[in-house]
């Protein structure tokens, strides 16, 4: 078993070495390494700035449900049990994109977007679980996704009105 693993690793090293031999590949490798270092060293302020720009661009490119629309009201109702008007000191900004895609995302600046296609196939508890899970990934800025368990459990709980009575 050990010799197969050694041959596999040696073959992988040979392929890597040969692919890095050309100047173009070496340049691409160096560029990738530089981007990885930049991503690892972003400050919290830089992350929020990038999230602000990204959210604004996505909002320009997608039709957003009006504040009084059935989608906006339903999203507000679904998120209310989370009691998350602020998270990590950032005000939440939840909106619905009027698109048929099934998706949702959250950014470190509090931007939460849920797609109408997702809302059409999920109940409020499921929507709350998706949003709660997405927001938990930036719940701890220094250690993203390290301690999301409690947050995800809270997000996945049914709303009090949907829970069976305690005995």
C-alpha positions in Angstrom: 0.0 0.0 0.0 2.8 2.4 0.9 4.5 2.0 -2.5 1.3 2.8 -4.4 0.9 5.9 -2.3 4.5 6.9 -2.9 4.2 6.4 -6.7 1.0 8.4 -6.7 2.6 11.3 -4.8 5.7 11.1 -7.0 3.6 11.2 -10.1 1.6 14.1 -8.7 4.8 16.0 -7.9 6.1 15.3 -11.4 2.9 16.6 -13.0 3.0 19.7 -10.8 6.7 20.3 -11.6 6.2 20.0 -15.3 3.2 22.2 -15.3 5.1 24.9 -13.4 8.0 24.7 -15.8 6.6 27.1 -18.3 6.8 30.8 -17.6 3.0 31.3 -18.2 2.1 28.6 -15.7 4.6 30.0 -13.2 3.1 33.5 -13.6 -0.4 32.1 -13.1 0.7 30.2 -10.1 2.3 33.3 -8.6 -0.8 35.4 -9.3 -3.0 32.8 -7.6 -0.7 32.7 -4.6 -0.9 36.5 -4.4 -4.7 36.4 -4.5 -4.8 33.8 -1.8 -2.5 35.9 0.4 -4.7 39.0 -0.2 -7.9 37.0 0.6 -6.3 35.7 3.8 -5.2 39.2 5.0 -8.3 41.2 4.2 -9.4 43.4 7.1 -12.9 43.3 8.4 -13.4 46.9 7.0 -12.2 45.7 3.5 -14.6 42.7 3.7 -17.5 45.0 4.5 -16.5 47.5 1.8 -16.4 44.7 -0.8 -19.8 43.4 0.5 -21.3 46.9 0.2 -20.1 47.2 -3.4 -21.2 43.7 -4.3 -24.7 44.0 -2.8 -25.3 47.4 -4.5 -24.3 45.9 -7.9 -26.5 42.9 -7.4 -29.4 45.1 -6.3 -29.0 47.1 -9.5 -29.0 44.0 -11.7 -32.0 42.3 -10.1 -35.6 43.3 -9.6 -36.4 43.7 -5.8 -39.8 43.0 -4.3 -41.4 46.2 -3.1 -41.5 46.7 0.7 -45.3 46.0 0.9 -45.3 43.1 -1.5 -46.4 39.6 -0.5 -42.8 38.4 -0.8 -41.3 41.2 1.4 -44.0 40.7 4.0 -43.5 37.0 4.1 -39.8 37.3 4.4 -40.2 39.7 7.3 -42.6 37.3 9.0 -40.3 34.4 8.4 -37.3 36.2 9.9 -39.1 37.7 12.9 -38.6 34.7 15.2 -34.9 35.0 14.7 -34.9 38.4 16.5 -32.0 39.5 14.3 -32.6 43.1 13.4 -28.8 43.4 14.1 -26.1 40.8 14.0 -22.5 41.5 15.0 -23.5 45.1 15.4 -24.5 45.3 11.7 -28.1 46.1 10.8 -29.7 43.4 8.6 -30.9 44.4 5.2 -33.1 41.6 4.0 -34.8 41.8 0.6 -36.3 39.4 -2.0 -35.1 39.2 -5.6 -38.0 38.6 -8.0 -36.3 35.8 -9.9 -37.2 32.1 -10.4 -33.8 30.8 -9.2 -33.7 28.9 -5.9 -31.1 30.6 -3.9 -30.3 32.9 -1.0 -27.2 34.6 0.3 -25.9 36.7 3.2 -22.9 39.0 3.3 -20.8 40.4 6.1 -22.4 43.8 5.8 -25.8 42.5 6.8 -27.0 42.2 3.2 -29.4 39.2 3.0 -31.1 38.3 -0.3 -33.6 35.6 -0.8 -34.8 34.6 -4.3 -38.5 34.4 -5.0 -38.0 30.9 -6.5 -36.8 29.7 -3.1 -39.7 31.3 -1.3 -42.1 29.6 -3.7 -41.0 26.1 -2.8 -40.2 26.5 0.9 -42.3 27.2 4.0 -41.3 29.9 6.5 -39.4 27.5 8.8 -37.3 26.4 5.9 -36.6 30.0 4.7 -35.6 30.9 8.3 -33.2 27.9 8.4 -31.6 28.9 5.1 -31.2 32.5 6.1 -30.0 31.6 9.6 -27.4 29.2 8.2 -26.2 31.8 5.7 -25.8 34.5 8.4 -24.0 32.1 10.7 -21.1 31.9 8.3 -20.2 35.5 9.1 -21.4 35.3 12.7 -17.8 35.3 14.0 -15.6 37.6 11.9 -12.3 36.3 13.2 -13.4 32.6 13.0 -16.0 32.3 10.2 -18.1 29.1 10.4 -16.2 27.9 13.5 -19.0 28.2 16.0 -22.2 28.3 14.0 -23.9 25.3 15.6 -26.0 27.2 18.2 -26.9 29.8 15.6 -28.0 27.2 13.1 -30.0 25.3 15.7 -31.8 28.5 16.6 -32.5 29.3 12.9 -33.8 25.8 12.2 -36.3 25.8 15.1 -39.9 26.2 14.0 -41.6 29.5 14.9 -43.3 29.3 18.3 -46.7 29.2 16.7 -45.7 26.1 14.6 -44.2 24.2 17.6 -46.3 21.5 19.2 -47.4 22.4 22.8 -45.1 21.2 25.6 -46.5 18.6 28.0 
